[in-house]
Amino acid sequence: MPRKQKNGKIKLKTHKATSKRFRLTGSGMLVRTKGGKSHFRRRRSERTKALFSEMIPVKGEGFIKRIHRLVPYMKKNR
């Protein structure tokens, strides 16, 4: 007996690496973290190391569109 086909949309899988790197702010702006935070930081000044923790807004419509496609269920932080 053939299986019954389900109605509705197909569930989309979240790209986990993307979901860990980006997040939405309360106003809906997409922000990212800086790279280079975990390795070879001994010679850097304290000010430079402090700047690594800052979140930067993502620029470019193409990038934003691609990130939303990779993480379809991303929600705003409340």
Backbone hydrogen bonds, N-H to C=O, Kabsch-Sander energy under -0.5 kcal/mol:
donor,donor_aa,acceptor,acceptor_aa,energy
15,H,70,L,-2.3
16,K,14,T,-0.9
19,S,15,H,-2.0
20,K,16,K,-1.5
21,R,17,A,-1.1
22,F,18,T,-1.8
23,R,31,V,-2.0
24,L,75,K,-0.5
25,T,29,M,-2.5
28,G,25,T,-1.6
31,V,23,R,-2.8
32,R,56,I,-2.8
33,T,21,R,-1.1
34,K,52,F,-0.8
44,R,41,R,-0.7
49,K,45,S,-2.2
50,A,46,E,-2.1
51,L,47,R,-1.6
52,F,48,T,-0.7
52,F,49,K,-0.6
53,S,50,A,-1.0
54,E,51,L,-1.0
56,I,32,R,-2.7
58,V,30,L,-2.7
64,I,60,G,-2.0
65,K,61,E,-2.5
66,R,62,G,-2.1
67,I,63,F,-2.4
68,H,64,I,-2.2
69,R,65,K,-1.6
70,L,66,R,-2.0
71,V,67,I,-2.2
74,M,71,V,-1.3
77,N,24,L,-1.1
